[in-house]
Amino acid sequence: MLDRFNEEDGMALIVSLMVAFVILMLSSVIVAQSIHSLNASGYDRQRLTSYNAAEAGVNAWWEDLQTTTLASLTCTDKAGVMNTAPNEAQYSAAATFYAADATTTMTCPFTSANPPSFVRILSTGSSEGEAAREVEAFGQLTPVRTGFGAAIMAVNGTTFSNSFTVYGSSGNNGDIYILNGNLSISNSPTVYGNVYVPTGTATLTGNNSEIKGDLWANGTVTVNNPAVVTGNAKSTAGNISGSGTVTGDATALGTTTVSSVGGSRYPGTNPGPVPTQTFPQITNATTAWTNAGYTLVGPFTGASACTNAYNYIHNTGSGTWATSGLTNIVVQISATCTFQNNNNDTNTIRGNLAVLSDGGFTFSQMSNWKGVSAPVKNVYFISGYTAAACTGTKNITVGNNTNFDAFTNVFFYTPCTANMNNTNNFNGQVLAANVTIGNQFTMTFQPVLVPAQGTVTGFTQDIAYIREV
């Protein structure tokens, strides 16, 4: 009987079952852990896909702002689907627009006279409706206007025979446009931008002249040593020749025999039409200015119109800008006199200043124009547009030692001739039918908004931040 109870038959089965049970439990744990890891990995993948979708919503707004005309721009939220694998992702992106103070909100539709200055974009991305993530971006908007995207714009064929420098405001964007006729450079200017000649030829024969961007003409492009085009040289309908240097590519419908090309040569290749702009027709009318918040001063008329207008700005006598309490003013001169300064004058710019004249401007004596403080003040000297032949009464002449400080951006406009001489590196633009530039002239391109002038074709963006919220 005792021997029966001491028998071990069947113990192996019991031990086997116990081992199998332990293995089953361990397998269950491993499977559960694997499922958890897979789920976590899938969720992480969904979160990454959601974030990328949210960024795509932000980028959709940036692209729209860059390529859409102001008239077509809407404030409607953007939505889209990303065909990502294995799951589709979606985004919904809303934009809030702000005025120049970066706090006052603006709503569509916008006007060319008062476009938005800042934008805040909030985009939500999700993957199959799950793992939502939000991305916020904020940036400053600068309108791109037809007719106002040039540092220097000349309607007619131009010869630059002196040494001067044109800087860009952001990289090499100090562009020069010669809308009609040919361009000839026979000295040593340095242009930190592109040079476009949409209807004529371009010839660089100057001593050490250098174009830091592209040189693009409709006709033949000639670059003679020691002239240098740091960017690309392009000819839509002609050849590229000469003994000089093109650091980038040389592309022409004809031949590309210029001596030195750092990039590639593409003869027999049409690079397309030369970029161009429309010369704006800015008149002496003041409605757009007053609609933009300027106070009209004038019109000044009669034989003393220009003198009285200058005295008002210069704060001479009674009833001057200094005593008026006004900030942004538009001074209208309804006479064909010449607006000019006195010798050794200092003019304090208290706000944005526009001087609209039926005549011209001459700054032939030393003068200093100083913005009273930040922010930067816009200063406009505009000879009103006329389609009649020029007789010299609407010319603008800027002489030696005419100084505009860092708190001013200056806009010169005339339908006749702008004579720009040794100014002390002013920031702004020069638009004229004819442009002549004196020796040692220096300017930095800074686009200056003219109310209601030029169609806004999009915005450039200065992005302050992109972050997840």
C-alpha positions in Angstrom: 0.0 0.0 0.0 2.8 2.4 1.0 4.7 1.5 -2.1 1.7 2.6 -4.2 1.7 6.0 -2.7 5.4 6.3 -3.3 5.0 5.7 -7.0 5.9 8.7 -9.3 4.0 7.6 -12.3 2.3 10.7 -13.9 4.6 13.4 -12.4 6.2 14.0 -15.7 2.9 14.9 -17.2 2.1 17.3 -14.4 5.6 19.0 -14.6 5.1 19.2 -18.4 1.8 20.9 -18.0 3.2 23.3 -15.5 6.1 24.2 -17.8 3.7 24.6 -20.7 1.6 26.9 -18.5 4.6 29.0 -17.6 5.6 29.2 -21.3 2.1 30.2 -22.2 2.1 32.9 -19.6 5.5 34.2 -20.8 4.3 34.0 -24.4 1.2 36.0 -23.5 3.3 38.7 -21.8 5.6 38.8 -24.8 2.7 39.1 -27.2 1.1 41.8 -25.1 4.4 43.7 -24.9 4.8 43.3 -28.7 1.2 44.6 -29.3 1.9 47.5 -26.9 5.1 48.3 -28.7 3.4 48.1 -32.1 0.6 50.4 -30.9 3.1 52.8 -29.4 5.1 52.8 -32.5 2.0 53.3 -34.6 0.9 56.2 -32.4 4.3 57.8 -32.7 4.1 57.4 -36.4 0.6 59.0 -36.4 1.9 61.9 -34.3 4.8 62.5 -36.6 2.5 62.3 -39.6 0.1 64.7 -37.9 2.9 67.2 -37.2 4.0 67.0 -40.8 0.5 67.6 -41.9 0.2 70.6 -39.6 3.4 72.0 -41.1 2.0 71.4 -44.6 -1.0 73.6 -43.6 1.4 76.4 -42.6 3.3 76.0 -45.9 0.1 76.1 -47.8 -0.5 79.6 -46.4 3.0 80.7 -47.1 2.7 79.6 -50.7 -0.7 81.3 -51.1 0.6 84.5 -49.7 3.6 84.5 -52.0 1.7 83.8 -55.2 -1.8 85.2 -54.8 -2.8 88.7 -55.8 -4.3 90.8 -53.0 -7.7 90.9 -54.8 -7.8 87.1 -54.8 -6.6 86.6 -51.3 -9.2 85.3 -48.9 -9.2 84.7 -45.1 -10.9 81.3 -45.4 -9.3 78.4 -43.5 -7.3 76.0 -45.6 -7.9 72.3 -45.5 -6.1 69.5 -47.2 -5.4 65.8 -47.3 -1.9 64.3 -47.4 -1.6 61.0 -49.2 0.8 59.5 -46.6 1.2 55.8 -46.0 -0.1 53.8 -44.3 -2.6 56.3 -43.1 -3.9 59.5 -44.7 -3.2 62.8 -42.8 -5.3 65.9 -42.8 -4.7 69.6 -41.9 -6.8 72.6 -41.2 -5.0 75.9 -41.1 -6.4 79.4 -40.1 -4.6 82.7 -40.6 -5.1 85.9 -38.6 -3.8 89.1 -40.3 -2.5 92.2 -38.5 -1.8 95.8 -39.3 1.6 97.5 -39.0 1.3 97.7 -35.2 1.3 93.8 -35.1 -1.7 93.8 -32.8 -4.7 95.3 -34.7 -6.5 92.5 -36.6 -7.5 92.9 -40.2 -10.1 91.1 -42.2 -10.6 90.4 -45.9 -10.9 91.9 -48.4 -7.8 93.9 -48.3 -6.9 97.0 -50.4 -3.6 97.9 -52.1 -3.5 101.1 -50.1 -3.7 99.1 -46.8 -2.4 95.5 -47.0 -1.7 93.4 -44.0 1.7 93.7 -42.4 1.8 90.6 -40.2 0.2 87.1 -40.2 -0.3 84.4 -37.5 -1.0 80.9 -38.8 -2.4 78.2 -36.6 -2.5 74.7 -38.3 -3.9 71.5 -36.9 -2.8 68.2 -38.4 -4.2 64.7 -37.7 -3.8 61.1 -38.9 -7.1 59.4 -39.6 -8.6 61.9 -37.3 -6.3 60.9 -34.4 -3.1 62.1 -32.7 -3.9 65.8 -33.5 -1.0 68.3 -33.2 -0.9 72.1 -33.7 1.8 74.2 -35.3 1.8 78.0 -35.0 3.8 80.4 -37.2 4.2 84.2 -37.2 5.8 86.4 -39.8 6.0 89.9 -41.3 4.6 90.4 -44.7 6.1 92.8 -47.3 3.8 93.4 -50.4 5.3 92.7 -53.8 3.9 95.3 -56.2 4.1 95.6 -59.9 6.2 98.6 -60.7 7.7 98.8 -57.2 10.1 95.8 -57.0 13.2 97.7 -58.3 15.9 99.6 -56.6 16.3 101.6 -59.8 13.9 101.7 -62.7 14.5 103.5 -65.9 11.9 103.6 -68.7 14.4 104.5 -71.5 17.8 103.1 -72.6 20.5 104.0 -70.1 24.3 104.4 -69.9 26.0 104.2 -66.5 29.4 105.8 -67.0 30.4 106.4 -63.3 31.3 104.3 -60.3 28.4 103.6 -57.9 27.1 100.9 -55.6 23.5 99.6 -55.2 23.0 97.3 -52.2 20.1 94.9 -51.6 17.9 95.1 -48.5 17.8 91.4 -48.1 20.7 89.6 -49.9 21.2 90.4 -53.6 17.8 92.0 -54.3 18.9 95.5 -55.3 17.5 95.0 -58.8 17.8 97.4 -61.8 15.2 97.4 -64.6 15.8 99.2 -68.0 12.3 98.8 -69.4 12.9 100.0 -73.0 16.1 100.3 -75.0 19.6 99.2 -74.2 21.9 99.3 -71.2 25.6 100.2 -71.4 27.9 100.2 -68.4 31.3 101.8 -69.1 32.8 102.2 -65.6 32.8 100.2 -62.3 29.5 100.1 -60.6 28.7 97.2 -58.2 25.1 96.0 -58.2 24.0 93.7 -55.4 21.1 92.4 -57.4 19.8 91.4 -60.8 19.9 93.6 -63.9 17.0 93.2 -66.4 16.8 94.6 -69.9 13.5 93.2 -71.3 13.6 94.9 -74.7 17.2 95.7 -75.5 20.9 94.6 -75.2 23.2 94.8 -72.3 26.9 95.7 -72.5 29.5 95.7 -69.7 32.8 97.2 -70.7 33.5 99.0 -67.4 36.6 98.8 -65.3 35.9 96.1 -62.7 32.1 96.5 -63.0 30.3 93.7 -61.1 26.8 92.4 -61.1 26.3 90.2 -58.0 23.1 88.7 -59.4 21.9 87.8 -62.9 22.3 89.8 -66.0 19.3 89.1 -68.3 18.6 90.9 -71.6 16.3 90.3 -74.5 19.1 91.0 -77.0 22.9 90.3 -77.0 24.7 90.3 -73.7 28.3 91.5 -73.8 30.7 91.1 -70.8 34.2 92.4 -71.4 37.2 91.9 -69.1 37.5 92.8 -66.2 33.7 93.0 -65.8 32.1 90.1 -63.9 28.6 88.7 -63.6 28.6 86.8 -60.4 25.2 85.2 -61.1 23.9 83.9 -64.5 24.0 85.6 -67.8 20.9 85.2 -70.1 19.9 86.3 -73.5 16.4 85.6 -74.7 17.0 86.4 -78.4 20.7 87.0 -78.8 24.2 85.8 -77.9 26.4 86.0 -74.9 29.9 87.2 -75.8 32.9 89.2 -74.6 36.3 88.7 -72.8 34.8 88.9 -69.3 33.6 86.5 -66.7 30.3 84.9 -65.9 30.5 83.0 -62.6 27.2 81.2 -63.0 25.6 79.7 -66.2 25.5 81.3 -69.6 22.2 80.6 -71.4 21.3 82.1 -74.8 19.1 81.5 -77.8 22.3 82.1 -79.8 25.9 81.4 -78.9 27.6 81.6 -75.5 31.2 82.5 -76.4 32.0 84.7 -73.4 35.5 83.9 -72.3 35.0 82.5 -68.8 32.0 80.7 -67.5 32.1 79.2 -64.1 28.9 77.2 -64.5 27.6 75.6 -67.7 27.0 76.9 -71.2 23.6 76.5 -72.7 23.8 77.8 -76.3 20.7 77.5 -78.5 18.5 77.6 -75.4 15.8 80.2 -74.8 15.7 81.1 -71.1 12.2 82.6 -71.6 11.0 86.2 -71.5 13.0 88.7 -69.5 11.2 89.7 -66.2 9.8 93.2 -66.4 7.6 95.6 -64.5 5.2 98.4 -65.4 6.3 102.0 -64.8 3.6 103.4 -62.4 1.8 106.5 -63.2 1.7 108.4 -59.9 -0.2 111.7 -60.2 -0.5 114.7 -57.9 -3.8 113.5 -56.6 -4.1 113.2 -52.8 -7.1 111.0 -52.2 -5.2 107.8 -51.8 -2.9 109.5 -49.3 -5.6 110.9 -47.1 -7.4 107.5 -47.3 -4.2 106.0 -46.0 -4.1 108.3 -42.9 -2.1 111.2 -44.2 -3.2 114.8 -43.5 -3.2 117.1 -46.6 -1.1 120.2 -46.3 -1.8 122.7 -49.1 -2.2 122.8 -52.0 0.5 125.4 -52.3 0.0 127.7 -55.3 1.5 130.7 -56.9 5.0 132.0 -57.4 6.1 131.1 -53.8 4.5 127.7 -53.7 7.7 125.7 -53.5 9.3 128.1 -51.0 6.3 128.0 -48.7 6.0 124.2 -48.9 9.7 123.8 -48.0 9.4 126.4 -45.2 6.5 124.4 -43.8 8.5 121.2 -43.8 11.7 122.9 -42.6 9.8 124.5 -39.7 10.5 128.1 -40.7 8.0 130.8 -39.6 4.5 130.3 -38.4 2.2 127.4 -39.2 4.9 124.8 -39.6 5.0 121.1 -39.3 6.6 121.3 -35.9 3.8 123.4 -34.4 0.9 121.6 -36.2 1.0 118.4 -34.1 0.6 116.3 -37.2 2.6 113.2 -38.0 2.0 111.7 -41.5 1.5 114.5 -44.0 1.1 114.9 -47.8 2.3 118.2 -49.0 0.7 119.2 -52.4 2.4 121.8 -54.6 0.1 122.8 -57.5 2.7 124.8 -59.4 5.5 124.1 -61.8 8.2 125.6 -59.5 11.3 123.7 -58.3 11.3 122.4 -54.8 14.7 123.0 -53.3 16.5 123.2 -50.0 18.8 125.9 -48.5 22.5 125.3 -47.9 23.4 123.4 -44.7 19.8 122.7 -43.7 18.7 120.0 -41.3 15.2 118.8 -41.7 13.5 116.8 -39.0 11.1 114.2 -40.3 8.4 113.7 -37.7 6.3 111.1 -39.5 5.8 109.8 -43.1 6.2 112.7 -45.5 5.0 112.9 -49.1 5.7 115.9 -51.3 3.7 115.8 -54.5 4.6 118.5 -57.0 3.6 119.6 -60.5 7.3 120.7 -60.9 10.6 119.1 -60.0 13.0 118.8 -57.1 16.6 120.0 -56.8 18.8 119.3 -53.8 22.0 120.9 -55.0 23.2 122.2 -51.7 24.2 120.3 -48.5 21.2 119.1 -46.5 20.4 116.6 -43.8 17.1 114.8 -43.6 16.7 113.0 -40.2 13.9 110.8 -39.0 13.0 111.9 -35.5 13.1 108.4 -34.1 12.1 104.8 -34.7 10.1 103.5 -36.5 11.6 104.4 -39.9 9.8 107.2 -41.7 8.9 107.1 -45.4 9.8 110.2 -47.4 8.4 110.6 -50.9 9.5 113.2 -53.5 7.1 112.8 -56.5 6.9 114.8 -59.6 3.4 114.0 -60.8 3.1 111.8 -63.9 2.5 113.3 -67.3 2.4 111.7 -70.7 3.6 115.0 -72.3 7.2 115.3 -73.5 9.6 116.3 -70.7 11.0 119.8 -70.8 13.1 119.6 -67.6 10.5 121.1 -65.2 9.8 117.8 -63.6 13.4 116.6 -63.2 14.8 115.5 -59.9 18.4 116.4 -59.1 20.1 115.1 -55.9 23.5 116.8 -55.4 26.5 116.1 -53.3 26.2 115.9 -49.6 22.5 115.3 -49.5 22.1 113.0 -46.5 19.2 110.8 -45.4 19.7 109.0 -42.1 18.9 105.4 -41.1 15.4 106.4 -39.8 14.3 107.4 -43.3 13.4 105.4 -46.5 13.3 107.7 -49.5 11.3 107.3 -52.8 12.2 109.4 -55.8 9.8 109.5 -58.7 9.6 111.5 -61.9 8.3 110.9 -65.4 11.3 112.8 -66.7 15.0 112.5 -65.5 16.4 111.7 -62.1 20.0 112.8 -61.6 21.4 111.0 -58.6 24.8 112.2 -57.3 27.0 111.6 -54.3 24.3 110.9 -51.7 25.3 109.2 -48.5 23.9 105.7 -48.9 20.2 106.4 -48.6 17.7 103.6 -48.3 14.9 103.6 -50.9 14.1 103.6 -54.6 14.6 105.6 -57.8 11.9 105.4 -60.5 12.2 107.7 -63.6 12.0 107.8 -67.3 15.7 108.5 -67.5 18.2 107.8 -64.7 21.7 109.3 -64.6 24.1 108.4 -61.7 27.1 110.4 -60.6 30.4 109.1 -59.3 30.5 107.4 -55.8 26.7 107.3 -55.6 25.5 104.8 -53.0 22.1 103.5 -52.2 20.4 100.5 -50.5 17.2 99.2 -52.0 14.3 99.4 -49.6 10.8 99.0 -51.1 8.7 102.0 -50.1 4.9 101.7 -50.1 3.0 104.2 -52.2 -0.7 104.2 -51.2 -3.0 102.7 -53.8 -0.2 102.4 -56.4 0.8 99.2 -58.0 -1.1 95.9 -57.8 0.0 93.6 -55.0 0.9 90.3 -56.6 1.9 88.6 -53.4 4.0 89.0 -50.2 7.5 88.2 -49.2 7.7 86.7 -45.7 10.1 87.3 -42.8 9.2 84.3 -40.6 9.7 85.1 -36.9 9.0 81.6 -35.6 7.4 78.2 -36.3 6.6 76.2 -33.2 4.3 73.5 -31.9 1.6 74.6 -29.4 
